[in-house]
């Protein structure tokens, strides 16, 4: 008999407070009932969350790697190779089941427990790339009405680095000098086509705008820098309460371009303006070559999650 319903849970990610953080749908795909891309996309549209994860369950009697699970990550319109809040949410959910590695389209991601109860961290795939152009380089071809009306924000948008954490996930990293200016950010369509801005071999990509304010920074006696950030991420007509991939992109960029230490910890707060505060932790480690060039050695994304709902959903007939 064909499977007509499959199980799901929802989680609020990067928080322990119900109805804060970033909601995530997690759907179990039984081994005997794989779904098509269209069916998975339809379910993601039904949840209507920023992302929905599909876990490929395995027959326990024929599980060659009981500590690993493959996952697919979908927005309401497309599949993503990687995204941060689905990774942390799924890691938190699966860790209790003995899973220590999840495999995304961007690669395998080891999971480990944090020092605090319920905290998980994941070694994030990274293949960083600073694109050669900024919006200001192609200003004459931009949709001017898609840039911010406040001159200081508009100027920051035009000069923001365009940075990819992996091939397929790219962000304009837009620094602002104050929380007041950050509060004035609003969603809207990107001011140009991706292919007009991003380097050719990196241009098949999601792109969003990640605005940030550096709130403070300290350096410990052991030389580890900790940076506090407030952020907002907008993409087309939506704002995201927590964006792990954008946080990893921003912190990797800052570790490479702004700071000199080789281990830097970042505390990122996002979603405040939406009433869904999310607390994101990132640790970036950097190697320095003999020529002084810096490259990202590792990116560790961390946070907590809270289960909110569970149930079953009808399998689409399409």
FENDA-V233812 format. One record per residue. N is the residue number from 1. D_FIRST is the distance of its C-alpha to the first C-alpha in Angstrom with 2 decimals. Layout:
BEGIN
N/D_FIRST, N/D_FIRST
END
This chain:
BEGIN
1/0.00, 2/3.81, 3/6.49, 4/8.80, 5/11.71, 6/13.62, 7/16.81, 8/20.31, 9/23.94, 10/27.12, 11/30.40, 12/33.98, 13/35.41, 14/39.05, 15/39.87, 16/39.56, 17/40.34, 18/37.45, 19/37.42, 20/39.65, 21/38.84, 22/36.18, 23/32.70, 24/29.70, 25/25.96, 26/23.93, 27/20.18, 28/17.98, 29/15.77, 30/13.30, 31/14.03, 32/10.58, 33/10.36, 34/13.87, 35/15.19, 36/17.83, 37/21.38, 38/21.17, 39/18.23, 40/20.17, 41/23.32, 42/21.91, 43/20.94, 44/24.42, 45/26.01, 46/24.35, 47/25.77, 48/29.01, 49/30.49, 50/32.69, 51/29.93, 52/26.32, 53/25.11, 54/21.75, 55/21.51, 56/19.65, 57/18.45, 58/18.74, 59/17.29, 60/20.26, 61/20.55, 62/21.04, 63/23.01, 64/26.13, 65/27.68, 66/26.77, 67/29.38, 68/28.18, 69/25.45, 70/25.07, 71/25.01, 72/25.10, 73/27.48, 74/27.36, 75/29.90, 76/29.19, 77/30.24, 78/29.79, 79/28.74, 80/31.57, 81/32.55, 82/33.76, 83/34.66, 84/36.45, 85/35.11, 86/31.42, 87/32.65, 88/34.52, 89/31.90, 90/29.13, 91/31.68, 92/32.62, 93/29.07, 94/28.07, 95/31.43, 96/30.74, 97/27.79, 98/30.21, 99/29.59, 100/32.90, 101/32.02, 102/29.83, 103/29.66, 104/30.02, 105/30.68, 106/34.36, 107/34.19, 108/33.67, 109/34.87, 110/36.09, 111/35.88, 112/38.59, 113/39.59, 114/42.62, 115/45.58, 116/44.51, 117/41.62, 118/38.48, 119/40.02, 120/38.25, 121/39.53, 122/38.08, 123/39.91, 124/39.38, 125/39.24, 126/42.35, 127/44.09, 128/46.64, 129/48.54, 130/51.33, 131/51.33, 132/54.72, 133/55.02, 134/54.97, 135/54.70, 136/58.48, 137/58.77, 138/57.13, 139/58.42, 140/59.78, 141/56.33, 142/54.51, 143/53.39, 144/56.09, 145/54.42, 146/51.53, 147/53.91, 148/54.97, 149/57.96, 150/59.65, 151/61.91, 152/61.37, 153/57.55, 154/57.78, 155/60.06, 156/57.69, 157/54.79, 158/56.91, 159/57.90, 160/54.64, 161/53.39, 162/50.12, 163/48.31, 164/45.03, 165/43.47, 166/41.13, 167/40.84, 168/38.63, 169/39.79, 170/43.29, 171/45.42, 172/48.82, 173/50.44, 174/52.86, 175/55.47, 176/57.09, 177/60.17, 178/59.29, 179/56.63, 180/58.22, 181/57.38, 182/53.87, 183/53.40, 184/54.22, 185/51.30, 186/48.77, 187/45.67, 188/46.09, 189/45.21, 190/46.53, 191/49.94, 192/49.22, 193/46.61, 194/45.39, 195/46.68, 196/50.16, 197/50.42, 198/48.33, 199/49.44, 200/47.80, 201/45.78, 202/44.42, 203/43.85, 204/40.08, 205/39.66, 206/38.84, 207/42.17, 208/43.20, 209/46.48, 210/47.13, 211/50.27, 212/51.92, 213/54.97, 214/56.33, 215/57.30, 216/58.98, 217/59.16, 218/60.56, 219/61.27, 220/61.19, 221/63.90, 222/61.61, 223/61.33, 224/57.78, 225/57.63, 226/55.43, 227/54.93, 228/53.75, 229/52.13, 230/50.96, 231/48.60, 232/46.73, 233/44.16, 234/43.69, 235/41.62, 236/41.92, 237/41.51, 238/40.04, 239/41.57, 240/39.59, 241/40.33, 242/39.96, 243/39.68, 244/39.58, 245/39.82, 246/42.85, 247/44.39, 248/44.03, 249/45.57, 250/48.44, 251/49.28, 252/49.17, 253/51.49, 254/53.87, 255/53.92, 256/54.87, 257/57.26, 258/58.77, 259/59.09, 260/60.68, 261/59.03, 262/56.46, 263/54.26, 264/53.63, 265/51.53, 266/50.40, 267/49.48, 268/47.82, 269/47.41, 270/45.39, 271/44.11, 272/47.16, 273/48.00, 274/44.50, 275/44.71, 276/42.03, 277/44.17, 278/42.48, 279/44.18, 280/43.52, 281/45.19, 282/45.83, 283/47.94, 284/49.14, 285/51.02, 286/53.22, 287/54.90, 288/58.35, 289/59.51, 290/63.07, 291/63.64, 292/62.60, 293/59.37, 294/56.60, 295/52.94, 296/49.96, 297/49.18, 298/46.36, 299/44.71, 300/43.28, 301/41.45, 302/41.22, 303/40.28, 304/38.32, 305/35.26, 306/34.19, 307/30.69, 308/30.65, 309/27.18, 310/23.68, 311/20.50, 312/17.20, 313/16.89, 314/14.61, 315/13.21, 316/15.45, 317/14.33, 318/17.31
END
